[in-house]
Amino acid sequence: MSRFLPTPQDPESLIEALRDTPKLPVGGQWATFLRNHDEIDLSRLTTEQRNQVYAQFGSDENMRIYDRGIRRRLAPMLGNDRRRIELAYALQFSMRGTPVLRYGEEIGMGEDLSLPGREAIRTPMQWSYQPNAGFSTAEDEKLIRPVIDKGEFGYQNVNVTAQRSDSKSLLAWFERMIRTLREAPEIGSGSTTHIDVPVPPGVLTHRADGPTGTMVFVHNLGTDDVEVDLSSLEPEADLPIDVLADRGYGELGKLGAVKVAGHGYRWIRLCRGSAW
């Protein structure tokens, strides 16, 4: 997931990664992440590639660190655009392995770029509306680091308490996605391969296969609504259904032209296996 994308809407590097990923030993497992470390490390990219990433996600010098990374959280990097945030994590969680999530990402926390270095994304977890975001009862000046208390990412706007009671919140969405993941063990431990079917630009299609069944994933990295022809998979299908999607698309019936909105995604249960 950390491989460089030539353009924000080009899935080719992800396709290459799926094809080139080495096989794991028995009992082995990957850990996948988008924002797990203190900074996004771009040291393995060429200067040209690094500059392209900076232009997209770290245009201000203060957003960068050590001349090789970006010290920001994902939500502000994506303009706090809920559709882009969901798409990014839906893609991560659809890959083989165990997804790793940095604290606060599940509610869309931001960073504090007024703090030095890596401290920008090490601000206290925003639990509630209470003082210090419910993280500590200590006086403000005694906190190791200040809470984010201003702007759209301040704890008054972004906290666990508020999102727990909102069925449409990012936290609620994460809970639904994780439940779906638990109901489809082939995603984490099965094989993950690219589906080579004709697709519009910016669309990634892949599948997960295991003893418990088969899942098919369509992720639209572009902004335009598209249709993807999955009719070649129909012989394998057994009452295919959406188990996770960015919106309601209606019943699938037979697999054919599958609609996916701009920055949309669909996780489709193709069939159940004998081990289920």
C-alpha positions as CSV (number, residue, x, y, z in Angstrom):
1,M,0.0,0.0,0.0
2,S,3.0,2.3,0.4
3,R,4.1,1.9,-3.3
4,F,4.1,5.1,-5.3
5,L,1.2,5.9,-7.6
6,P,2.2,7.7,-10.8
7,T,-0.9,9.8,-10.6
8,P,-3.6,10.0,-7.9
9,Q,-6.0,8.0,-10.1
10,D,-3.7,5.4,-11.6
11,P,-3.9,1.9,-10.0
12,E,-1.1,0.4,-12.0
13,S,1.4,0.3,-9.2
14,L,-1.1,-1.4,-6.9
15,I,-1.7,-4.0,-9.7
16,E,2.0,-4.6,-10.0
17,A,2.3,-5.0,-6.2
18,L,-0.5,-7.6,-6.2
19,R,1.4,-9.5,-8.9
20,D,4.8,-9.2,-7.4
21,T,4.1,-9.7,-3.7
22,P,6.1,-12.7,-2.5
23,K,4.4,-15.8,-1.1
24,L,4.3,-16.1,2.7
25,P,5.4,-19.1,4.7
26,V,2.7,-21.2,6.3
27,G,1.3,-19.2,9.3
28,G,2.9,-16.0,8.0
29,Q,0.9,-12.8,7.7
30,W,1.3,-9.2,6.3
31,A,0.5,-6.1,8.3
32,T,-1.0,-3.3,6.1
33,F,-1.2,0.3,6.9
34,L,-1.8,3.8,5.4
35,R,-0.9,6.0,8.4
36,N,0.8,3.9,11.0
37,H,4.1,5.7,11.6
38,D,4.9,9.2,12.8
39,E,5.6,10.3,9.3
40,I,5.0,9.0,5.8
41,D,8.5,8.0,4.7
42,L,9.2,8.9,1.0
43,S,12.9,8.1,1.2
44,R,12.7,5.2,-1.3
45,L,11.2,7.4,-4.0
46,T,13.1,9.3,-6.6
47,T,13.3,13.1,-6.2
48,E,10.8,13.5,-9.0
49,Q,8.4,11.1,-7.4
50,R,8.8,12.7,-4.0
51,N,8.1,16.1,-5.4
52,Q,4.8,14.8,-6.9
53,V,3.7,13.4,-3.5
54,Y,4.7,16.7,-1.8
55,A,2.6,18.6,-4.4
56,Q,-0.5,16.5,-3.6
57,F,-0.2,16.1,0.2
58,G,2.5,18.3,1.6
59,S,2.7,21.5,-0.4
60,D,3.8,23.6,2.6
61,E,7.4,23.1,3.8
62,N,6.0,22.9,7.4
63,M,4.1,19.7,6.5
64,R,7.4,17.9,5.7
65,I,10.0,16.3,8.0
66,Y,13.6,15.3,7.6
67,D,13.6,16.2,3.9
68,R,12.0,12.8,3.2
69,G,8.6,12.6,4.8
70,I,5.2,14.1,5.5
71,R,4.1,14.8,9.1
72,R,0.3,14.8,8.6
73,R,-2.7,12.7,9.3
74,L,-4.7,11.2,6.5
75,A,-8.0,13.1,7.0
76,P,-6.4,16.6,6.4
77,M,-4.1,15.1,3.7
78,L,-7.3,14.2,1.8
79,G,-9.0,17.5,2.5
80,N,-11.2,15.9,5.1
81,D,-13.2,14.5,2.1
82,R,-15.2,11.6,3.6
83,R,-15.5,9.8,0.2
84,R,-11.8,9.8,-0.3
85,I,-11.1,8.7,3.3
86,E,-13.5,5.8,3.0
87,L,-12.1,4.8,-0.4
88,A,-8.5,4.8,1.0
89,Y,-9.4,2.6,4.0
90,A,-11.7,0.3,2.0
91,L,-8.9,-0.4,-0.3
92,Q,-6.4,-1.0,2.5
93,F,-8.8,-3.3,4.4
94,S,-9.6,-5.3,1.3
95,M,-5.9,-6.4,1.0
96,R,-4.6,-9.7,2.4
97,G,-3.2,-9.3,5.9
98,T,-4.0,-7.7,9.2
99,P,-4.9,-4.0,8.8
100,V,-3.1,-1.6,11.2
101,L,-4.7,1.7,12.2
102,R,-3.1,4.5,14.1
103,Y,-5.1,5.9,17.0
104,G,-7.5,8.7,16.0
105,E,-7.7,7.7,12.3
106,E,-11.0,6.0,13.0
107,I,-12.6,9.3,13.9
108,G,-10.6,11.5,11.4
109,M,-8.3,13.4,13.7
110,G,-6.1,16.1,12.3
111,E,-2.5,17.2,13.1
112,D,-1.1,20.2,14.9
113,L,1.7,21.6,12.7
114,S,2.6,24.3,15.3
115,L,4.2,21.5,17.2
116,P,7.8,20.4,16.4
117,G,8.7,17.4,14.3
118,R,6.8,14.2,14.9
119,E,4.8,15.7,17.8
120,A,2.4,17.1,15.1
121,I,0.5,13.8,15.0
122,R,1.1,12.7,18.5
123,T,-1.6,14.9,20.0
124,P,-3.9,13.4,22.7
125,M,-6.8,11.1,21.6
126,Q,-10.0,13.1,21.3
127,W,-12.5,11.1,23.4
128,S,-15.2,13.6,24.2
129,Y,-16.3,17.2,24.6
130,Q,-14.8,17.4,28.1
131,P,-11.8,19.6,28.8
132,N,-8.6,18.2,27.2
133,A,-10.9,16.1,24.9
134,G,-11.5,13.8,27.8
135,F,-7.9,12.5,27.6
136,S,-6.8,13.9,30.9
137,T,-8.1,15.8,33.9
138,A,-4.8,17.6,34.3
139,E,-4.5,21.3,33.8
140,D,-3.7,22.4,30.3
141,E,-0.2,23.5,31.1
142,K,0.6,20.1,32.6
143,L,-0.2,18.1,29.5
144,I,2.8,16.7,27.7
145,R,1.3,17.9,24.4
146,P,-1.7,20.1,23.9
147,V,-5.0,18.8,22.5
148,I,-6.2,20.2,19.2
149,D,-8.9,22.7,20.2
150,K,-9.4,24.9,17.1
151,G,-10.7,24.6,13.6
152,E,-12.5,21.7,11.9
153,F,-10.3,19.1,13.6
154,G,-10.6,20.5,17.1
155,Y,-11.9,18.1,19.7
156,Q,-15.2,20.0,19.9
157,N,-15.9,18.8,16.3
158,V,-14.0,15.5,16.2
159,N,-14.4,13.1,19.1
160,V,-15.4,9.6,19.9
161,T,-18.5,10.5,22.0
162,A,-20.1,12.5,19.2
163,Q,-19.4,9.8,16.6
164,R,-20.7,6.9,18.8
165,S,-24.2,8.3,18.7
166,D,-24.1,9.1,15.0
167,S,-24.9,6.1,12.7
168,K,-23.4,8.1,9.7
169,S,-20.1,9.0,11.4
170,L,-16.7,7.8,10.3
171,L,-16.4,5.7,13.5
172,A,-19.7,3.9,12.7
173,W,-18.5,3.3,9.2
174,F,-15.2,1.8,10.5
175,E,-17.2,-0.5,12.8
176,R,-19.3,-1.7,9.9
177,M,-16.3,-2.4,7.7
178,I,-14.5,-4.3,10.5
179,R,-17.6,-6.4,11.1
180,T,-17.7,-7.2,7.3
181,L,-14.0,-8.1,7.4
182,R,-14.6,-10.6,10.2
183,E,-17.4,-12.2,8.2
184,A,-15.0,-12.7,5.3
185,P,-11.8,-14.4,6.6
186,E,-10.6,-15.0,3.1
187,I,-9.8,-11.3,2.8
188,G,-7.1,-11.5,5.5
189,S,-5.8,-15.0,5.0
190,G,-6.7,-16.0,1.5
191,S,-5.0,-15.2,-1.8
192,T,-5.4,-11.7,-3.2
193,T,-5.1,-11.3,-7.0
194,H,-5.8,-8.7,-9.6
195,I,-8.9,-9.4,-11.8
196,D,-7.8,-8.7,-15.4
197,V,-11.1,-7.4,-16.9
198,P,-11.5,-4.3,-19.1
199,V,-12.0,-1.3,-16.8
200,P,-12.3,2.4,-17.2
201,P,-9.3,4.5,-16.2
202,G,-8.7,4.7,-12.5
203,V,-10.5,1.5,-11.5
204,L,-8.9,-1.3,-9.6
205,T,-10.6,-4.8,-9.5
206,H,-9.2,-7.6,-7.4
207,R,-10.4,-10.7,-5.5
208,A,-9.8,-12.7,-2.4
209,D,-10.1,-16.5,-2.5
210,G,-9.9,-18.9,0.4
211,P,-11.6,-22.0,1.9
212,T,-14.4,-19.8,3.2
213,G,-15.3,-18.3,-0.2
214,T,-14.5,-15.6,-2.7
215,M,-14.9,-11.8,-2.4
216,V,-14.6,-9.4,-5.4
217,F,-13.6,-5.7,-4.9
218,V,-14.1,-2.8,-7.2
219,H,-12.5,0.5,-6.2
220,N,-12.9,3.7,-8.3
221,L,-9.9,6.0,-7.7
222,G,-11.3,8.4,-10.2
223,T,-14.0,11.1,-9.8
224,D,-16.4,10.0,-12.6
225,D,-19.1,7.4,-12.2
226,V,-18.2,4.2,-14.1
227,E,-19.5,0.8,-15.1
228,V,-17.2,-2.3,-14.8
229,D,-18.0,-5.5,-16.7
230,L,-17.8,-8.5,-14.4
231,S,-19.8,-10.8,-16.5
232,S,-16.7,-13.1,-16.9
233,L,-17.1,-14.0,-13.2
234,E,-20.8,-15.0,-13.5
235,P,-20.0,-18.8,-13.8
236,E,-18.4,-18.6,-10.3
237,A,-21.2,-16.6,-8.7
238,D,-23.7,-17.9,-6.3
239,L,-26.3,-15.2,-5.6
240,P,-23.7,-12.3,-5.5
241,I,-24.4,-9.5,-3.1
242,D,-22.9,-6.2,-1.9
243,V,-21.6,-6.6,1.6
244,L,-20.0,-3.1,1.8
245,A,-20.4,-0.2,-0.6
246,D,-20.1,3.6,-0.6
247,R,-23.9,3.8,-1.4
248,G,-26.9,1.6,-2.2
249,Y,-26.6,0.2,-5.7
250,G,-29.6,-2.1,-5.7
251,E,-29.6,-5.9,-6.0
252,L,-26.9,-7.4,-8.3
253,G,-28.8,-10.4,-9.7
254,K,-26.4,-11.7,-12.3
255,L,-23.0,-10.2,-12.6
256,G,-22.7,-7.9,-15.6
257,A,-22.1,-4.2,-15.8
258,V,-21.5,-3.1,-12.2
259,K,-21.9,0.6,-11.5
260,V,-19.4,2.4,-9.2
261,A,-19.6,6.1,-8.3
262,G,-16.6,8.4,-8.4
263,H,-14.4,7.7,-5.4
264,G,-16.7,4.7,-4.8
265,Y,-16.1,1.1,-3.8
266,R,-18.0,-2.2,-3.8
267,W,-17.2,-5.3,-1.8
268,I,-19.1,-8.2,-3.5
269,R,-19.6,-11.6,-2.0
270,L,-19.2,-13.9,-5.0
271,C,-19.7,-17.2,-3.3
272,R,-19.3,-19.1,0.0
273,G,-16.8,-21.9,0.4
274,S,-17.1,-25.3,2.0
275,A,-15.2,-24.3,5.1
276,W,-17.7,-21.6,6.0
